Amino acid sequence: MKLSRRGFAVGAGALLVGGAVLAVPPVRRSLCGSPEQRYRDTAMAALGRACVGCDPALSRDAVAAEWRVLDRPEGERRATLARADFASGRMRQLDGWLLAPSEVLAFAAAYHGLAA
């Protein structure tokens, strides 16, 4: 394959722009949030949509009230609640999955836009 000057210039320009784009993510992460966080939020909302679809009792008002009672748990506190639910035998089956009620609530809160 023969490379023309134009092809070389376009390739070099693309390489320079690509290098500049690789240098931008820390700025983009601080302005827009990390891609990992956006993916996590999107996945939680999708799971919440499935939970709400399987259980009509998970209305926005009901979820908001329960979510406030739990004081909007995040991270390790949410994991501790889920472990406690499983240890005590409190589980919900939704679409073939066994989930802790606190997990279902967290997914529904993300779907309703309450978890952020």
MDAnalysis code that builds the backbone (N, CA, C; Angstrom):
import MDAnalysis as mda
import numpy as np

u = mda.Universe.empty(348, n_residues=116, atom_resindex=np.repeat(np.arange(116), 3), trajectory=True)
u.add_TopologyAttr("name", ["N", "CA", "C"] * 116)
u.add_TopologyAttr("resid", np.arange(1, 117))
u.add_TopologyAttr("resname", ["MET", "LYS", "LEU", "SER", "ARG", "ARG", "GLY", "PHE", "ALA", "VAL", "GLY", "ALA", "GLY", "ALA", "LEU", "LEU", "VAL", "GLY", "GLY", "ALA", "VAL", "LEU", "ALA", "VAL", "PRO", "PRO", "VAL", "ARG", "ARG", "SER", "LEU", "CYS", "GLY", "SER", "PRO", "GLU", "GLN", "ARG", "TYR", "ARG", "ASP", "THR", "ALA", "MET", "ALA", "ALA", "LEU", "GLY", "ARG", "ALA", "CYS", "VAL", "GLY", "CYS", "ASP", "PRO", "ALA", "LEU", "SER", "ARG", "ASP", "ALA", "VAL", "ALA", "ALA", "GLU", "TRP", "ARG", "VAL", "LEU", "ASP", "ARG", "PRO", "GLU", "GLY", "GLU", "ARG", "ARG", "ALA", "THR", "LEU", "ALA", "ARG", "ALA", "ASP", "PHE", "ALA", "SER", "GLY", "ARG", "MET", "ARG", "GLN", "LEU", "ASP", "GLY", "TRP", "LEU", "LEU", "ALA", "PRO", "SER", "GLU", "VAL", "LEU", "ALA", "PHE", "ALA", "ALA", "ALA", "TYR", "HIS", "GLY", "LEU", "ALA", "ALA"])
u.atoms.positions = np.array([
    [0.844, -1.171, 0.000],
    [0.000, 0.000, 0.000],
    [0.891, 1.236, 0.000],
    [0.590, 2.132, -0.903],
    [1.368, 3.358, -1.025],
    [0.726, 4.444, -0.174],
    [1.543, 5.160, 0.594],
    [1.044, 6.197, 1.481],
    [1.341, 7.553, 0.865],
    [0.310, 8.332, 0.618],
    [0.492, 9.668, 0.049],
    [0.818, 10.661, 1.157],
    [1.241, 11.862, 0.737],
    [1.518, 12.904, 1.721],
    [0.248, 13.275, 2.482],
    [-0.865, 13.331, 1.753],
    [-2.139, 13.671, 2.387],
    [-2.503, 12.599, 3.425],
    [-2.353, 11.332, 3.071],
    [-2.650, 10.239, 3.993],
    [-1.763, 10.289, 5.220],
    [-0.475, 10.617, 4.983],
    [0.450, 10.728, 6.094],
    [0.054, 11.887, 7.003],
    [-0.321, 13.031, 6.417],
    [-0.705, 14.206, 7.203],
    [-1.968, 13.919, 8.018],
    [-2.919, 13.249, 7.393],
    [-4.154, 12.917, 8.109],
    [-3.845, 11.961, 9.261],
    [-3.019, 10.960, 8.997],
    [-2.653, 10.007, 10.043],
    [-1.894, 10.669, 11.176],
    [-0.949, 11.555, 10.833],
    [-0.187, 12.256, 11.859],
    [-1.090, 13.176, 12.667],
    [-2.009, 13.845, 11.975],
    [-2.960, 14.718, 12.674],
    [-3.842, 13.921, 13.618],
    [-4.309, 12.762, 13.143],
    [-5.150, 11.911, 13.988],
    [-4.359, 11.427, 15.206],
    [-3.096, 11.109, 14.999],
    [-2.260, 10.660, 16.119],
    [-2.073, 11.777, 17.137],
    [-1.857, 13.004, 16.654],
    [-1.702, 14.136, 17.572],
    [-2.994, 14.410, 18.331],
    [-4.121, 14.386, 17.617],
    [-5.412, 14.615, 18.272],
    [-5.685, 13.493, 19.266],
    [-5.373, 12.260, 18.869],
    [-5.562, 11.125, 19.783],
    [-4.733, 11.282, 21.038],
    [-3.509, 11.749, 20.897],
    [-2.663, 11.990, 22.058],
    [-3.224, 13.083, 22.946],
    [-3.799, 14.117, 22.322],
    [-4.407, 15.194, 23.094],
    [-5.640, 14.688, 23.832],
    [-6.412, 13.811, 23.181],
    [-7.604, 13.262, 23.813],
    [-7.214, 12.410, 25.012],
    [-6.103, 11.678, 24.898],
    [-5.663, 10.859, 26.026],
    [-5.243, 11.726, 27.208],
    [-4.807, 12.952, 26.926],
    [-4.404, 13.841, 28.000],
    [-5.596, 14.540, 28.646],
    [-6.768, 14.511, 28.019],
    [-7.945, 15.225, 28.503],
    [-8.724, 14.491, 29.596],
    [-8.746, 13.143, 29.660],
    [-9.631, 12.490, 30.613],
    [-9.616, 13.004, 32.047],
    [-8.475, 13.364, 32.647],
    [-8.577, 13.869, 34.023],
    [-9.447, 15.120, 34.120],
    [-9.353, 16.003, 33.118],
    [-10.189, 17.207, 33.113],
    [-11.637, 16.803, 32.906],
    [-11.894, 15.919, 31.933],
    [-13.260, 15.483, 31.654],
    [-13.851, 14.779, 32.860],
    [-13.041, 13.987, 33.547],
    [-13.539, 13.279, 34.724],
    [-13.971, 14.259, 35.801],
    [-13.217, 15.344, 35.970],
    [-13.580, 16.291, 37.017],
    [-14.805, 17.104, 36.624],
    [-15.005, 17.352, 35.340],
    [-16.156, 18.139, 34.896],
    [-17.409, 17.299, 34.713],
    [-17.268, 16.096, 34.192],
    [-18.424, 15.289, 33.811],
    [-18.576, 14.024, 34.631],
    [-17.709, 13.751, 35.546],
    [-17.741, 12.479, 36.261],
    [-17.005, 11.433, 35.436],
    [-16.592, 10.391, 36.089],
    [-15.823, 9.371, 35.385],
    [-16.735, 8.501, 34.529],
    [-16.218, 7.955, 33.431],
    [-17.029, 7.046, 32.613],
    [-17.479, 5.828, 33.401],
    [-16.637, 5.378, 34.324],
    [-16.997, 4.225, 35.140],
    [-18.214, 4.534, 36.013],
    [-18.234, 5.736, 36.577],
    [-19.363, 6.136, 37.425],
    [-20.636, 6.263, 36.595],
    [-20.535, 6.848, 35.400],
    [-21.722, 6.965, 34.535],
    [-22.223, 5.590, 34.130],
    [-21.302, 4.658, 33.836],
    [-21.709, 3.296, 33.469],
    [-22.393, 2.617, 34.655],
    [-21.843, 2.790, 35.848],
    [-22.428, 2.195, 37.053],
    [-23.829, 2.736, 37.286],
    [-23.998, 4.055, 37.153],
    [-25.307, 4.667, 37.352],
    [-26.319, 4.169, 36.327],
    [-25.874, 4.037, 35.065],
    [-26.753, 3.552, 34.006],
    [-27.154, 2.106, 34.266],
    [-26.210, 1.279, 34.689],
    [-26.506, -0.124, 34.966],
    [-27.459, -0.250, 36.147],
    [-27.249, 0.561, 37.192],
    [-28.143, 0.497, 38.347],
    [-29.552, 0.940, 37.968],
    [-29.664, 1.951, 37.123],
    [-30.988, 2.404, 36.694],
    [-31.676, 1.334, 35.854],
    [-30.922, 0.627, 35.014],
    [-31.504, -0.449, 34.207],
    [-32.010, -1.581, 35.098],
    [-31.230, -1.937, 36.115],
    [-31.681, -2.948, 37.070],
    [-32.903, -2.452, 37.834],
    [-32.910, -1.171, 38.178],
    [-34.052, -0.592, 38.873],
    [-35.307, -0.633, 38.032],
    [-35.178, -0.389, 36.729],
    [-36.324, -0.470, 35.816],
    [-36.901, -1.879, 35.836],
    [-36.031, -2.893, 35.846],
    [-36.491, -4.284, 35.908],
    [-37.178, -4.561, 37.243],
    [-36.631, -4.042, 38.334],
    [-37.234, -4.254, 39.658],
    [-38.605, -3.597, 39.748],
    [-38.702, -2.369, 39.269],
    [-39.978, -1.649, 39.308],
    [-41.006, -2.340, 38.408],
    [-40.545, -2.871, 37.286],
    [-41.446, -3.593, 36.397],
    [-41.983, -4.865, 37.011],
    [-41.202, -5.503, 37.862],
    [-41.634, -6.749, 38.510],
    [-42.442, -6.507, 39.783],
    [-42.299, -5.349, 40.384],
    [-42.978, -5.072, 41.662],
    [-43.621, -3.690, 41.610],
    [-44.932, -3.634, 41.379],
    [-45.603, -2.337, 41.288],
    [-45.593, -1.547, 42.596],
    [-45.263, -2.184, 43.715],
    [-45.191, -1.469, 44.992],
    [-43.982, -0.537, 45.058],
    [-43.086, -0.620, 44.090],
    [-41.879, 0.219, 44.092],
    [-42.135, 1.531, 43.347],
    [-43.201, 2.211, 43.729],
    [-43.489, 3.508, 43.116],
    [-42.450, 4.519, 43.585],
    [-42.394, 5.633, 42.900],
    [-41.419, 6.666, 43.245],
    [-41.609, 7.136, 44.686],
    [-42.838, 7.368, 45.103],
    [-43.093, 7.854, 46.467],
    [-42.705, 6.825, 47.520],
    [-43.056, 5.565, 47.279],
    [-42.731, 4.507, 48.240],
    [-41.221, 4.330, 48.366],
    [-40.537, 4.334, 47.230],
    [-39.077, 4.177, 47.244],
    [-38.427, 5.379, 47.924],
    [-38.927, 6.586, 47.637],
    [-38.351, 7.789, 48.253],
    [-38.481, 7.739, 49.770],
    [-39.637, 7.296, 50.253],
    [-39.841, 7.227, 51.702],
    [-38.885, 6.215, 52.344],
    [-38.778, 5.030, 51.772],
    [-37.874, 4.011, 52.339],
    [-36.414, 4.431, 52.209],
    [-36.084, 5.077, 51.105],
    [-34.701, 5.495, 50.859],
    [-34.277, 6.545, 51.882],
    [-35.207, 7.451, 52.227],
    [-34.903, 8.460, 53.262],
    [-34.718, 7.800, 54.628],
    [-35.528, 6.785, 54.940],
    [-35.398, 6.086, 56.220],
    [-34.022, 5.442, 56.344],
    [-33.518, 4.883, 55.233],
    [-32.189, 4.256, 55.252],
    [-31.060, 5.278, 55.160],
    [-31.414, 6.553, 55.011],
    [-30.436, 7.639, 54.923],
    [-29.526, 7.498, 53.707],
    [-30.105, 7.104, 52.581],
    [-29.418, 7.018, 51.282],
    [-28.047, 6.333, 51.384],
    [-28.015, 5.057, 51.713],
    [-26.725, 4.373, 51.920],
    [-25.900, 4.282, 50.638],
    [-24.605, 4.399, 50.768],
    [-23.663, 4.265, 49.644],
    [-22.517, 3.368, 50.061],
    [-21.865, 2.794, 49.071],
    [-20.622, 2.059, 49.277],
    [-20.701, 0.932, 50.285],
    [-19.828, 0.997, 51.277],
    [-19.709, -0.084, 52.261],
    [-20.977, -0.209, 53.107],
    [-21.625, 0.895, 53.397],
    [-22.856, 0.827, 54.196],
    [-23.949, 0.071, 53.442],
    [-24.052, 0.315, 52.133],
    [-25.036, -0.407, 51.317],
    [-24.700, -1.897, 51.281],
    [-23.425, -2.224, 51.154],
    [-23.002, -3.631, 51.131],
    [-23.291, -4.299, 52.474],
    [-23.090, -3.576, 53.563],
    [-23.373, -4.120, 54.892],
    [-24.864, -4.416, 55.046],
    [-25.709, -3.517, 54.557],
    [-27.155, -3.742, 54.609],
    [-27.543, -4.984, 53.809],
    [-26.958, -5.138, 52.620],
    [-27.264, -6.305, 51.780],
    [-26.813, -7.593, 52.462],
    [-25.614, -7.587, 53.049],
    [-25.133, -8.776, 53.767],
    [-26.050, -9.123, 54.937],
    [-26.499, -8.111, 55.657],
    [-27.404, -8.341, 56.790],
    [-28.738, -8.920, 56.304],
    [-29.230, -8.423, 55.170],
    [-30.476, -8.963, 54.609],
    [-30.314, -10.444, 54.277],
    [-29.229, -10.787, 53.617],
    [-28.997, -12.188, 53.242],
    [-28.791, -13.063, 54.477],
    [-28.049, -12.554, 55.449],
    [-27.772, -13.340, 56.656],
    [-29.051, -13.649, 57.434],
    [-29.993, -12.720, 57.395],
    [-31.245, -12.938, 58.122],
    [-32.299, -13.642, 57.272],
    [-31.933, -13.973, 56.045],
    [-32.860, -14.713, 55.181],
    [-33.865, -13.842, 54.446],
    [-33.700, -12.530, 54.527],
    [-34.600, -11.628, 53.786],
    [-34.081, -11.520, 52.357],
    [-34.811, -12.121, 51.444],
    [-34.422, -12.086, 50.036],
    [-35.665, -11.872, 49.194],
    [-35.470, -11.282, 48.033],
    [-36.555, -11.104, 47.080],
    [-36.132, -11.739, 45.774],
    [-37.066, -12.436, 45.165],
    [-36.779, -13.030, 43.867],
    [-37.430, -12.163, 42.805],
    [-36.601, -11.632, 41.946],
    [-37.080, -10.790, 40.854],
    [-36.462, -11.272, 39.555],
    [-37.288, -11.720, 38.680],
    [-36.857, -12.146, 37.349],
    [-35.755, -13.207, 37.429],
    [-35.897, -14.150, 38.367],
    [-34.937, -15.232, 38.492],
    [-33.724, -14.920, 39.351],
    [-33.605, -13.707, 39.852],
    [-32.473, -13.306, 40.680],
    [-32.905, -13.256, 42.129],
    [-32.030, -13.637, 43.031],
    [-32.251, -13.456, 44.464],
    [-31.499, -12.203, 44.894],
    [-32.244, -11.229, 45.356],
    [-31.655, -9.953, 45.747],
    [-32.064, -9.611, 47.169],
    [-31.194, -8.903, 47.847],
    [-31.533, -8.380, 49.165],
    [-32.512, -7.225, 48.970],
    [-33.473, -7.063, 49.881],
    [-34.405, -5.941, 49.751],
    [-33.699, -4.585, 49.673],
    [-32.570, -4.449, 50.371],
    [-31.835, -3.179, 50.303],
    [-31.244, -2.961, 48.908],
    [-30.856, -4.050, 48.223],
    [-30.366, -3.925, 46.846],
    [-31.497, -3.513, 45.911],
    [-32.644, -4.153, 46.058],
    [-33.802, -3.807, 45.229],
    [-34.152, -2.338, 45.421],
    [-34.135, -1.886, 46.669],
    [-34.437, -0.494, 46.963],
    [-33.406, 0.445, 46.331],
    [-32.130, 0.073, 46.397],
    [-31.075, 0.901, 45.800],
    [-31.238, 0.982, 44.281],
    [-31.553, -0.152, 43.645],
    [-31.752, -0.149, 42.192],
    [-32.968, 0.685, 41.820],
    [-34.063, 0.537, 42.575],
    [-35.270, 1.315, 42.296],
    [-35.014, 2.805, 42.519],
    [-34.239, 3.140, 43.543],
    [-33.904, 4.549, 43.799],
    [-33.083, 5.119, 42.642],
    [-32.169, 4.333, 42.098],
    [-31.386, 4.795, 40.945],
    [-32.295, 4.995, 39.744],
    [-33.231, 4.088, 39.535],
    [-34.168, 4.212, 38.414],
    [-35.026, 5.474, 38.541],
    [-35.492, 5.747, 39.750],
    [-36.345, 6.930, 39.976],
    [-35.541, 8.216, 40.116],
    [-34.225, 8.120, 40.060],
    [-33.379, 9.312, 40.158],
    [-33.190, 9.814, 41.575],
    [-33.345, 8.943, 42.548],
    [-33.229, 9.337, 43.951],
    [-31.869, 9.007, 44.542],
    [-31.104, 8.140, 43.897],
    [-29.855, 7.659, 44.481],
    [-28.705, 8.634, 44.305],
    [-28.799, 9.526, 43.362],
    [-27.678, 10.427, 43.093],
    [-27.541, 11.505, 44.125],
])
